[in-house]
Amino acid sequence: LAEINMLKMQIHPHFLFNTLNSISALISENPAMAEEMMENLSDLLRYSLDSNSKSLVTLQQELEITEKYLEMEKIRYTDRLTYQIKCEKHILPTKLPPLSLQTLVENSIKHVMSKTSDLTSIVVSVEKNGANIEIEVTDNGGGFTEKDLQPNHGLDNLQKRLQSIFADQAYLKIIGNGTVRLQLPQ
């Protein structure tokens, strides 16, 4: 449990500081957008704090908070970000570690938007595959490989959390071409 909590704590600071800087910049330019971002940030922080006491949350909760995160990033990057979420309702009760999906999406935004000023497109798709659930996050960036994973950062931490909770029943895999897959037991 201590290892899982340590891994969770490493996810938050970078995102928090970037978002607060964006809100600060928006206050004078567009107060309504700044307020919307602040509300979404508040929801995300509340979710993060509430989930610290839980090792698992529902996919529905993850999708809702990830969409709030994506909406904040859309405000931050204006017309440079589009996204789509595809998930069948019967899969929504699936359990997964808190902020798993948000971590995958944040990784896409971080690695694609930092390399181009073009439109970044992210697609989140969730499907049942046999006894498992597969979550794929695909972006239009060049992708990366397992070798690009940095120890004790985003995807590496998520992989460690999955192993701590599910052992061999769950995994994180870099598919290539901008796709990362998370497989979970249902």
GILIN-V52688 format. One record per pair of residues at least 6 apart in sequence whose C-alpha atoms are under 8 Angstrom apart, sorted by the first residue. I is the first residue (numbers start at 1). J is the second residue. Records with the same first field share a line. If there is no record, write none. Layout:
I: J + J
This chain:
4: 161 + 164
5: 52
7: 152 + 157 + 158 + 160 + 161
8: 52 + 157
10: 152 + 153 + 154
11: 103 + 153 + 154
19: 41 + 72 + 76
22: 76
23: 34 + 35 + 37 + 38
24: 34
26: 33 + 34
27: 34 + 35
33: 75
36: 72
37: 71 + 72 + 75
40: 68 + 69 + 71 + 72
41: 68 + 69 + 72
43: 65 + 68
44: 65 + 68 + 69
47: 65
48: 98 + 99
51: 57 + 98
52: 98
54: 98
55: 96 + 97 + 98 + 165
56: 95 + 96 + 97 + 98
57: 95 + 96 + 97 + 98
58: 92 + 93 + 94 + 95 + 96
59: 91 + 92 + 93 + 94 + 95 + 96
60: 92 + 93 + 94
62: 98 + 99 + 100 + 101 + 102
63: 101
65: 102
66: 99 + 101 + 102 + 105
69: 102
70: 83 + 105
73: 81
74: 80 + 81 + 82
79: 119
80: 117 + 118 + 119 + 120
81: 119 + 120 + 121 + 122
82: 119 + 120 + 121 + 122
83: 121 + 122 + 123 + 124
84: 122 + 123 + 124
85: 123 + 124 + 125
86: 123 + 124 + 125 + 126
87: 125 + 126 + 127
88: 126 + 127
91: 126 + 127 + 128 + 133
94: 133 + 186
95: 186
96: 184
97: 161 + 162
100: 158
103: 154 + 155 + 158
104: 137 + 154 + 155 + 180
105: 122 + 137
107: 154 + 155
108: 122 + 137 + 138 + 139 + 141 + 178
109: 120
111: 141
112: 120 + 139 + 140 + 141 + 142
113: 120
120: 139 + 140 + 141
121: 139 + 140
122: 137 + 138 + 139 + 140
123: 136 + 137 + 138 + 139
124: 135 + 136 + 137 + 138
125: 135 + 136 + 137
126: 133 + 134 + 135 + 136
127: 133 + 134 + 135
128: 134
131: 185 + 186
132: 183 + 184 + 185 + 186
133: 183 + 184 + 185 + 186
134: 181 + 182 + 183 + 184
135: 181 + 182 + 183
136: 179 + 180 + 181 + 182
137: 178 + 179 + 180 + 181
138: 177 + 178 + 179 + 180
139: 178 + 179
140: 177 + 178
141: 177 + 178
142: 177 + 178
143: 176 + 177 + 178 + 179
144: 174 + 176 + 177 + 178
145: 174 + 176
146: 174
149: 155 + 156
150: 156
151: 157
155: 172
158: 172
159: 171 + 172
162: 170 + 171 + 172
163: 170 + 171
169: 184 + 185
170: 182 + 183 + 184 + 185
171: 182 + 183 + 184
172: 180 + 181 + 182 + 183
173: 180 + 181 + 182
174: 180 + 181
175: 181
